[in-house]
């Protein structure tokens, strides 16, 4: 896919959506990727708090290896 095709597809998707949340996320992603804004500053306070809680859990040893999580998800969802 050429650069022009990618731009046209992105433009079409942006024009076709009226969801302000999606548009805000796309704008934030572009700002972050272009170095205009740090992604951390784009997170809500609730999102930041959840990340910080996850970091604290990990540092305290309250975490599981990826392989274990993957197996638990597989048990719950099956082989979709």
Secondary structure, 3 states (H helix, E strand, C coil): CCHHHHHHHHHHHHHHCCCHHHHHHHHHHHHHHCCCCCHHHHCCHHHHHHHHHHHHHHHCCCCCCHHHHHHHHHHHHCCC
